[in-house]
Amino acid sequence: MNVAAILERVGLVPTAPTSSEAVGTAPAVSVQRFPLVPTVPGKKCKDPAEPVKPSQLDRSESDEVRTLLRTLAERFGIDPAHVERIQLDELALWGVVVAESLPAYLQALEDNATRHAGLVPADDTAPILCAHCGPVWAHPSIAAVLPVVESWPRAAGCPWCFVRKTSGYLPRPPVKCEACISFQTSATNPAAGVGHCARGHGTPYPMQRHRCPDFQPSGATLSRLAPRTGC
């Protein structure tokens, strides 16, 4: 298949990718990894004198866009099944994405499907604390640009928020009860390190790591974060 011809027909002029000084930096990579759905310009122009809105792509052009995405998915080792599930009206949006950005959008599409399945994308190895989801895994480039409070990178929202809203399963980074504001030390034997959870999670071993959706770091004891090494 002539990918260059398809790119040209759907209004994408094939050009050789160029690297900027920002490529590889944490802010640049985080933008590539974070999109949940394609954010596209309002218009696509085949001819500067004839602006074409995404909704004006016909069925034939949409089929060509899907073919192009399928080819790119196979080239970059992404499951082509994700491309087949893209709705017809959404293909017009994909058709106006800059060609060089399509692989990143396809990777984001696969990562979102992985999260919906209750699994952690392979590259998401950094624990962060989302204001809505609690402790979750994220890409290291995202964690690198977040503000750190009490040793935790903090986020107002995260890629897992849409999974939580659909009552999906969220894999958690392991944490220690002793570092949580809900842990209450035993008044009778504080030296032993035992106690209980104010949120009703029982009386776990406070010095051992486990997974908890309600973990909130306390100011008294900082949590030592560990990167994910496996599922």
Secondary structure as UniProt FT lines:
FT   HELIX           3..9
FT   TURN            10..11
FT   TURN            21..24
FT   HELIX           26..33
FT   STRAND          44..47
FT   TURN            48..49
FT   STRAND          50..52
FT   HELIX           54..56
FT   HELIX           59..75
FT   TURN            76..77
FT   HELIX           81..84
FT   HELIX           88..94
FT   TURN            95..96
FT   HELIX           99..101
FT   HELIX           102..116
FT   TURN            117..118
FT   TURN            122..123
FT   STRAND          126..130
FT   TURN            131..133
FT   STRAND          134..138
FT   HELIX           140..144
FT   STRAND          148..149
FT   TURN            150..151
FT   STRAND          152..155
FT   TURN            159..160
FT   HELIX           161..165
FT   TURN            166..167
FT   STRAND          175..176
FT   HELIX           177..179
FT   TURN            181..182
FT   STRAND          183..185
FT   HELIX           190..192
FT   STRAND          195..197
FT   TURN            198..199
FT   TURN            206..207
FT   STRAND          209..210
FT   TURN            213..214
//
